[in-house]
Every structure is written in C-alpha cells, then in structure tokens.
Amino acid sequence: MPFFKDNTIPNSWFIIIFGIKIIVSILLTAIYSEYYDNRDKSDIFKYFDDSMAIFEAIKTNPIDYIKMILGLDFDHKYFTVNYYQYMYHWTRPYSSDLISDSHIIIRFNAFVRLFSFGHFQVHNVFINFVSLIGLTAFYKAFKPFLANKEKVLFYAVFLLPSILFWGSGLLKESIIFFALGLLICHFFKITKQFTVLHLLITLTCIMLLIYTKLYLLVALSIPMLGYLINRYLNFKKPAYGYIISTSLFIIAVNVSPLIVPQLNFITQISNKQQAFSKYISSVPTNSGFLIPELTNGVSILLAIPNALLNTVIRPFLWECNSIFVYFSALENIIILCCIVIAFVFRKKMNEIQKNIFYFNTIFVFVLFCIIGLTTPVFGAIMRYKIPGLILLLISLLLLVDLDKIKDKHPFLKKIL
C-alpha cells in the first residue's frame, strides 16, 4: 500500500513490525489466558465473547446486524431485549462515561467475525493492522518536523515496550492509535491544504475517539485550537496561540455547565474517579492505591502535582507486586533517562518546531493530569497514558541534538 511507502524507512521495516506485533499479540493472548481464570474478567476475551450476540443476528435478521455495527440501534428497548441483554459487558455497572467505550471494541469483533469464523487469532491479525495504520500515521504526521531524525522517530513510535505490548492485543488501545494517529496526521494536512478526504477522515476519527476515550479528545482540543490560531493569525511566537487556546478552554469549562449540565468538566472528573474507585473495590487489583477525593475545582488544582507524580514517575520499584507493574516502573525509568538526555544534548528549536513542541507537551500535560486525577490503579495508568508517551517522545526528539550524541558516541551513527 502507498500509505506505508517512505523515502527514508525501508518498506521491509513496516512488514517486520507488523510481524512482530502479531507475535506479541499471541504472547499477550497466552499471558491473559494464564493470568485470568475467568474469561469474563479478561479484556481481550470478554469483548470478543460478547460480540457473538451481535454476530448471531446476521443469521436471522441481517438488518439488525448492520444497524448494531454502525451504531444505528436507536430503538434501545428492542435491541436490548433481543441482543444486548445476552452480553456481559455492553453496559458496565461502574461507569461515568457519557458514552460507553466498550461498544466500539465489541462492534469491531462482531465485524471481524465475518472473516474469522470465530477464530480468535484472526482477530489479532486484523486489530494489529488497524494499530499499524494508526502508528504509521503518527510517524507520517511528525516526520516533516524531524528532518534527519526519521529512524529515531520510527523507534519512538513503534518500539517503546508499552506501545508494542498493549498496542498489539485485541484491546481498545489499537483503535485509539488508529483514530488518534490519523486525526493528528490529517489535521496537519488539512491546515496546509483543505480537501474533502482530509475533512472526512478527521471527522471520522473524532467520532471514533468520542466512542472510545472521550478524554483524549478533550486533551487534544487545546493544542489543536492553539495550532489553528497560530496557523491563521501568524503569531511570531507560537506560545501566544496556545496561551489563547488554554484561556478559551478554561472559559469553556466554566461556561458549558450553564448551557448543558452534563458537560460539567469538574463533575465528570469527580464521577470518573469515584466510578473507578467503586470498580476496584468490587474487583480487587494488585496495583491499586489511594488518591485524594475530588469534590470541586480547588481540590482538582491541588491534586494536579500528585496526579503528575502518579502518571509520570510512579510506580516506584518498591511498590511493584506484579510483572506488569515492574514493566511500567522500568519503562518510567527509561522515559526519565530520555528526558535527561534530551536536556543535556538539547538544541535551539526553530519557530515551527516550537509550535509542534507546544502542541505535544500541552496534550501530554492535560492527558497525564486527567489520568492521574481519576485512576487509582498503576496497571490502568500504564495503558491509558500510552498515547501521551508517543507525543512525549516526539517532543524530546524535537528538543535533542542527535548530532551531538553521534559525535560523542560514534558507534550510534549507524543506528540513529
């Protein structure tokens, strides 16, 4: 496919990554099979199993199947009685989401059943191709701003352990990579040259994020608006556009509840935290911890430093009690080392690079705050923050001077 062609990275690299992702997905499936005694508690199996209820409709009422796949199931009572009541995870007992994020992965599995005939590993192949498209879109979106750093950009996007591990299984992360990567890629394109195709892809990806992780779209709204302000008002200093967009976001957070009460950002953050706390109290975890209860805007502001600590630095090694948590702690150490290296070997960025640097870091800051404020489980934090890690590493690439590193360590020239 032309989408995977690149003038710097050999096409074979994308093929190899696809193969590695499929191998990792088989490993992840084996780990989940060993780790969970009950399939109903396993994320990669429970949505796969639930999709059977939708797929069975194709035998008796294909129109119902199409409606459920496309989200046109407006007759809620009819579809609940005939299909959704036979699922265990279509509705969740503890959820604060405006829209359930389990529906999209169930629908994906119900669609793939057309080709898989119920064989689980075929679903792994499909979800990995979806993930590969999204990650490639991340690479293509930021490549123009990272001349002579294409190889390291490829490593950062595809080979970070958590991206490779969690982004290769039959999980929502792959769909998130797909939607977020294509959204950012085509958002940048549409600001340079408007086409109907770019617009349709952008709107489709926005809808996918609404149905998977709405808070990702919230975190992305500030940098996207700031980028647009800089693009069309031509500020000499790109920081100005992001200051304006942040100010407008704060105003919107305070005004929107007066218009639509359900859009109360503070209430949504508080409800999400309480829902997660209730969930872990009913489903014991090995990596849960206490976080301050959020009641109002002041409590949220006071909790932000602790939220960033939980997301960026914790778990500490002495807090680890499972292989997954050790995995997260070691990766945090790698990220912190990358941050130190980037500042030691930093270079002066031009205004275009500064614009992208602000775009990424604002997204990462808002996302990590939301995750740290609402999620009292290290394992969940590790998965939720992966999209932020991609943009964080790209920000460090913008900042670092690779030539200085190569001059000091010549053996890295072939790798980097």
C-alpha positions as CSV (number, residue, x, y, z in Angstrom):
1,M,0.0,0.0,0.0
2,P,1.3,3.5,-0.9
3,F,0.5,4.6,2.7
4,F,3.4,2.5,4.0
5,K,5.9,3.8,1.5
6,D,8.6,6.1,2.8
7,N,11.7,7.7,1.3
8,T,13.7,7.1,4.5
9,I,12.4,4.0,6.2
10,P,12.6,0.8,4.1
11,N,9.2,-0.9,3.4
12,S,10.6,-4.1,5.0
13,W,10.7,-2.3,8.4
14,F,6.9,-1.9,8.4
15,I,6.5,-5.5,7.4
16,I,8.8,-6.7,10.1
17,I,7.0,-4.5,12.7
18,F,3.6,-6.0,11.6
19,G,5.1,-9.5,12.1
20,I,6.5,-8.6,15.5
21,K,3.1,-7.1,16.6
22,I,1.3,-10.4,15.6
23,I,3.9,-12.4,17.6
24,V,3.4,-10.1,20.6
25,S,-0.4,-10.5,20.3
26,I,0.0,-14.2,20.5
27,L,2.2,-13.8,23.6
28,L,-0.3,-11.4,25.1
29,T,-3.1,-13.8,24.5
30,A,-1.1,-16.6,26.3
31,I,-0.4,-14.3,29.2
32,Y,-4.1,-13.3,29.6
33,S,-5.1,-17.0,29.3
34,E,-2.7,-17.8,32.1
35,Y,-3.4,-14.7,34.3
36,Y,-7.2,-14.8,34.2
37,D,-9.1,-17.9,35.3
38,N,-12.4,-16.3,34.2
39,R,-12.7,-15.0,30.6
40,D,-15.4,-12.5,31.8
41,K,-12.6,-10.6,33.6
42,S,-10.1,-10.6,30.7
43,D,-10.3,-7.5,28.4
44,I,-9.1,-9.3,25.3
45,F,-11.6,-12.2,25.7
46,K,-14.7,-10.6,27.2
47,Y,-15.5,-8.2,24.3
48,F,-14.7,-10.9,21.8
49,D,-17.2,-13.2,23.5
50,D,-19.8,-10.5,23.7
51,S,-19.6,-9.8,20.0
52,M,-21.1,-13.2,19.3
53,A,-24.5,-11.8,20.4
54,I,-24.4,-9.2,17.6
55,F,-22.9,-11.6,15.0
56,E,-25.7,-14.1,15.6
57,A,-28.2,-11.5,14.3
58,I,-26.8,-12.0,10.8
59,K,-28.4,-15.4,10.6
60,T,-31.9,-14.3,11.4
61,N,-32.0,-10.5,10.8
62,P,-29.1,-9.1,8.8
63,I,-30.6,-5.6,9.0
64,D,-30.3,-5.6,12.8
65,Y,-26.7,-6.7,12.5
66,I,-25.9,-3.8,10.2
67,K,-27.7,-1.3,12.5
68,M,-25.7,-2.5,15.5
69,I,-22.4,-2.5,13.7
70,L,-23.0,1.1,12.5
71,G,-24.4,2.3,15.8
72,L,-27.9,2.9,14.3
73,D,-29.6,0.9,17.1
74,F,-31.9,3.8,18.1
75,D,-34.7,1.5,19.3
76,H,-32.9,0.9,22.5
77,K,-35.6,-1.3,24.1
78,Y,-35.8,-3.6,21.0
79,F,-32.1,-4.2,20.7
80,T,-31.6,-4.6,24.5
81,V,-34.3,-7.3,24.7
82,N,-33.1,-9.1,21.6
83,Y,-29.4,-8.8,21.8
84,Y,-27.7,-6.6,24.4
85,Q,-29.2,-8.4,27.4
86,Y,-27.2,-11.5,26.4
87,M,-23.9,-9.6,26.7
88,Y,-22.0,-9.2,30.0
89,H,-20.1,-6.0,29.1
90,W,-22.3,-3.9,26.8
91,T,-23.3,-2.0,29.9
92,R,-21.0,-1.7,32.9
93,P,-22.1,-1.4,36.5
94,Y,-19.5,1.3,37.3
95,S,-19.0,3.8,34.5
96,S,-19.0,7.6,34.4
97,D,-18.5,7.8,30.7
98,L,-21.0,9.9,28.7
99,I,-20.7,7.2,26.1
100,S,-19.7,3.6,26.8
101,D,-16.2,2.8,25.4
102,S,-16.9,-0.9,25.4
103,H,-19.3,-0.7,22.4
104,I,-16.6,0.1,19.8
105,I,-14.4,-2.9,20.5
106,I,-17.5,-5.3,20.7
107,R,-18.6,-3.9,17.3
108,F,-15.1,-4.3,15.9
109,N,-15.1,-8.0,16.9
110,A,-18.6,-8.6,15.5
111,F,-17.5,-7.2,12.2
112,V,-14.3,-9.2,12.0
113,R,-16.3,-12.4,12.7
114,L,-17.4,-12.1,9.1
115,F,-13.9,-13.2,8.1
116,S,-12.6,-15.0,11.2
117,F,-15.3,-17.6,11.6
118,G,-14.8,-17.2,15.3
119,H,-11.0,-17.9,15.4
120,F,-9.5,-15.6,17.9
121,Q,-6.1,-15.2,16.4
122,V,-7.6,-13.9,13.1
123,H,-9.0,-11.0,15.2
124,N,-5.4,-10.4,16.4
125,V,-4.2,-10.1,12.8
126,F,-7.0,-7.6,12.0
127,I,-6.5,-5.4,15.1
128,N,-2.7,-5.3,14.5
129,F,-3.2,-4.0,11.0
130,V,-5.6,-1.3,12.4
131,S,-2.9,-0.5,15.0
132,L,-0.1,-0.4,12.4
133,I,-2.1,2.1,10.3
134,G,-2.5,4.4,13.3
135,L,1.1,4.2,14.4
136,T,2.3,4.8,10.8
137,A,0.0,7.9,10.7
138,F,1.8,9.2,13.9
139,Y,5.1,8.7,12.1
140,K,4.0,10.5,8.9
141,A,2.4,13.3,10.9
142,F,5.6,14.3,12.7
143,K,8.2,13.3,10.1
144,P,8.2,16.7,8.3
145,F,9.3,18.4,11.6
146,L,12.1,16.0,12.3
147,A,14.5,16.1,9.4
148,N,17.4,13.6,9.7
149,K,15.7,12.0,12.8
150,E,13.4,9.6,10.9
151,K,14.9,6.4,12.2
152,V,14.7,7.5,15.9
153,L,11.1,8.7,15.2
154,F,10.3,5.2,13.9
155,Y,11.8,3.6,17.0
156,A,9.9,6.0,19.3
157,V,6.6,5.4,17.7
158,F,6.8,1.6,17.1
159,L,9.2,0.1,19.6
160,L,8.5,1.6,23.0
161,P,7.7,-1.5,25.1
162,S,4.3,-0.4,26.3
163,I,3.2,0.7,22.8
164,L,4.4,-2.6,21.3
165,F,2.8,-4.7,24.1
166,W,-0.6,-3.1,24.7
167,G,-0.9,-1.9,21.2
168,S,-0.7,-5.4,19.7
169,G,-3.6,-7.1,21.5
170,L,-7.3,-7.3,20.9
171,L,-7.8,-4.1,23.1
172,K,-9.1,-0.6,22.6
173,E,-5.6,0.8,22.5
174,S,-5.2,-0.3,18.9
175,I,-8.4,1.5,17.8
176,I,-7.2,4.6,19.8
177,F,-3.9,4.5,18.0
178,F,-5.8,4.3,14.7
179,A,-8.1,7.2,15.5
180,L,-5.6,9.5,17.2
181,G,-2.8,8.9,14.7
182,L,-5.0,9.5,11.6
183,L,-6.7,12.5,13.3
184,I,-3.4,14.3,14.0
185,C,-1.9,13.4,10.6
186,H,-4.9,14.7,8.6
187,F,-5.4,17.7,10.9
188,F,-1.9,18.9,10.0
189,K,-2.7,18.2,6.3
190,I,-6.0,20.0,6.3
191,T,-4.4,23.1,7.7
192,K,-2.0,23.1,4.8
193,Q,-4.4,22.1,2.0
194,F,-8.1,21.6,2.5
195,T,-9.6,18.5,0.8
196,V,-12.9,16.7,1.4
197,L,-11.0,13.5,2.0
198,H,-8.9,15.1,4.8
199,L,-12.0,16.5,6.4
200,L,-13.9,13.2,6.2
201,I,-11.1,11.3,7.8
202,T,-10.7,13.9,10.5
203,L,-14.4,13.9,11.4
204,T,-14.5,10.0,11.4
205,C,-11.5,9.9,13.7
206,I,-13.2,12.4,16.0
207,M,-16.2,10.2,16.2
208,L,-14.1,7.1,16.9
209,L,-12.4,9.0,19.8
210,I,-15.8,10.0,21.2
211,Y,-16.8,6.4,21.3
212,T,-13.5,5.1,22.7
213,K,-11.8,7.6,25.0
214,L,-13.5,11.0,25.1
215,Y,-10.9,12.5,27.4
216,L,-8.3,12.1,24.7
217,L,-10.3,14.4,22.5
218,V,-10.6,16.8,25.4
219,A,-6.9,16.8,25.9
220,L,-6.3,17.3,22.2
221,S,-8.8,20.1,21.9
222,I,-6.4,22.7,23.5
223,P,-3.4,22.1,21.3
224,M,-5.5,21.7,18.1
225,L,-7.1,25.1,18.7
226,G,-3.7,26.6,19.6
227,Y,-2.2,25.2,16.4
228,L,-5.1,26.7,14.3
229,I,-4.7,30.1,16.0
230,N,-1.0,30.2,15.2
231,R,-1.7,28.9,11.6
232,Y,-4.2,31.6,10.7
233,L,-3.2,34.6,12.9
234,N,0.5,34.2,12.2
235,F,1.9,35.0,15.6
236,K,5.7,35.4,15.7
237,K,5.8,33.5,19.0
238,P,3.8,30.2,18.8
239,A,3.4,30.3,22.6
240,Y,0.7,33.0,22.1
241,G,-1.7,30.8,20.2
242,Y,-1.5,28.1,23.0
243,I,-2.0,30.7,25.7
244,I,-5.1,31.9,23.9
245,S,-6.4,28.3,23.4
246,T,-5.8,27.4,27.0
247,S,-7.7,30.5,28.2
248,L,-10.6,29.7,25.9
249,F,-10.7,26.2,27.3
250,I,-10.8,27.4,30.9
251,I,-13.7,29.8,29.9
252,A,-15.5,26.9,28.2
253,V,-15.1,24.6,31.2
254,N,-16.8,27.2,33.4
255,V,-19.5,28.3,30.9
256,S,-20.5,25.0,29.3
257,P,-22.3,23.6,32.5
258,L,-24.5,26.6,32.5
259,I,-25.7,25.6,29.0
260,V,-25.5,21.8,29.2
261,P,-25.2,20.5,32.8
262,Q,-23.8,17.2,31.5
263,L,-20.8,19.0,30.2
264,N,-19.6,19.9,33.7
265,F,-15.9,19.1,33.4
266,I,-15.3,19.1,37.2
267,T,-18.2,16.8,37.8
268,Q,-17.2,14.4,35.1
269,I,-13.6,14.2,36.5
270,S,-15.0,13.6,40.0
271,N,-17.5,11.0,38.8
272,K,-14.9,9.1,36.8
273,Q,-12.7,8.9,39.8
274,Q,-15.5,7.6,42.0
275,A,-16.6,5.1,39.4
276,F,-13.0,3.7,39.2
277,S,-12.8,3.6,43.0
278,K,-16.0,1.6,43.1
279,Y,-14.9,-0.7,40.4
280,I,-11.6,-1.7,42.1
281,S,-13.4,-2.2,45.4
282,S,-15.6,-4.8,43.7
283,V,-12.8,-6.2,41.5
284,P,-9.6,-6.4,43.6
285,T,-6.4,-5.4,41.8
286,N,-2.8,-5.9,42.7
287,S,-1.7,-2.4,41.9
288,G,-4.4,-0.2,43.4
289,F,-3.5,2.8,45.6
290,L,-5.3,5.8,47.3
291,I,-5.7,9.2,45.6
292,P,-7.3,12.3,47.1
293,E,-11.0,12.6,46.6
294,L,-12.1,15.3,44.2
295,T,-15.0,17.5,45.1
296,N,-14.6,20.8,43.4
297,G,-12.2,22.9,41.2
298,V,-9.9,23.8,44.0
299,S,-9.4,20.1,45.0
300,I,-8.6,19.3,41.4
301,L,-5.9,22.0,41.2
302,L,-4.4,20.9,44.5
303,A,-4.3,17.3,43.3
304,I,-2.5,18.0,39.9
305,P,1.1,17.7,41.2
306,N,0.3,14.3,42.8
307,A,-1.6,13.3,39.6
308,L,1.5,14.0,37.5
309,L,3.7,12.2,40.0
310,N,1.5,9.1,39.8
311,T,1.4,9.2,36.0
312,V,5.0,10.1,35.1
313,I,7.1,8.6,37.9
314,R,5.2,6.0,39.9
315,P,5.1,3.1,40.5
316,F,8.4,3.1,42.4
317,L,10.3,-0.2,42.2
318,W,9.4,-1.0,45.9
319,E,5.7,-0.5,45.1
320,C,5.7,-3.3,42.4
321,N,4.0,-6.5,43.1
322,S,3.4,-8.0,39.7
323,I,5.3,-8.4,36.4
324,F,3.1,-5.8,34.7
325,V,3.8,-3.2,37.4
326,Y,7.5,-3.9,37.2
327,F,7.2,-3.4,33.4
328,S,5.7,0.0,34.0
329,A,8.3,1.1,36.5
330,L,11.2,0.1,34.3
331,E,9.7,2.0,31.4
332,N,9.2,5.1,33.5
333,I,12.9,4.9,34.2
334,I,13.6,4.7,30.5
335,I,11.4,7.8,29.8
336,L,13.1,9.8,32.6
337,C,16.5,8.9,31.2
338,C,15.3,10.1,27.8
339,I,14.2,13.4,29.3
340,V,17.6,13.9,30.9
341,I,19.4,13.0,27.7
342,A,17.2,15.4,25.7
343,F,18.0,18.3,28.0
344,V,21.8,17.5,28.3
345,F,22.1,17.4,24.5
346,R,19.4,20.0,23.7
347,K,19.4,22.3,20.7
348,K,17.7,25.5,19.8
349,M,14.4,24.9,18.0
350,N,13.1,27.0,15.2
351,E,9.6,28.5,15.5
352,I,7.9,25.7,13.5
353,Q,9.5,23.1,15.8
354,K,8.5,25.1,18.9
355,N,4.9,25.1,17.6
356,I,4.8,21.3,17.4
357,F,6.7,21.1,20.8
358,Y,4.0,23.1,22.5
359,F,1.3,21.1,20.7
360,N,2.6,17.8,22.0
361,T,3.5,18.9,25.6
362,I,0.2,20.5,26.2
363,F,-1.6,17.4,25.1
364,V,0.7,15.2,27.3
365,F,0.2,17.5,30.3
366,V,-3.6,17.6,30.1
367,L,-3.8,13.9,29.4
368,F,-1.5,12.9,32.3
369,C,-3.4,15.2,34.6
370,I,-6.8,13.6,33.7
371,I,-5.4,10.1,34.1
372,G,-3.6,10.8,37.4
373,L,-6.6,12.6,38.9
374,T,-9.1,9.7,38.1
375,T,-7.1,6.4,38.0
376,P,-6.0,4.8,41.3
377,V,-4.5,1.7,39.6
378,F,-0.9,1.5,38.3
379,G,-1.8,-1.1,35.7
380,A,-4.6,1.0,34.2
381,I,-2.4,4.2,34.2
382,M,0.3,2.3,32.3
383,R,-2.3,1.6,29.5
384,Y,-4.1,4.9,29.5
385,K,-1.0,7.1,29.2
386,I,0.5,5.3,26.1
387,P,-0.8,7.9,23.6
388,G,0.8,10.6,25.7
389,L,4.1,8.7,25.7
390,I,4.2,8.8,21.9
391,L,3.9,12.6,21.8
392,L,6.2,13.0,24.8
393,L,9.0,11.1,23.0
394,I,8.4,13.1,19.8
395,S,8.7,16.3,21.9
396,L,12.0,15.1,23.2
397,L,13.2,14.3,19.7
398,L,12.4,17.9,18.7
399,L,14.5,19.1,21.6
400,V,17.5,16.9,21.4
401,D,20.5,17.4,19.1
402,L,21.3,14.0,17.7
403,D,24.5,15.2,16.0
404,K,26.0,16.0,19.4
405,I,25.1,12.5,20.6
406,K,26.6,10.9,17.5
407,D,29.8,13.0,17.8
408,K,30.2,11.9,21.4
409,H,29.3,8.2,20.7
410,P,30.3,7.4,17.1
411,F,29.1,3.8,17.3
412,L,25.5,5.2,17.3
413,K,25.8,6.7,13.8
414,K,24.6,3.5,12.1
415,I,21.7,3.1,14.5
416,L,20.5,6.7,14.6
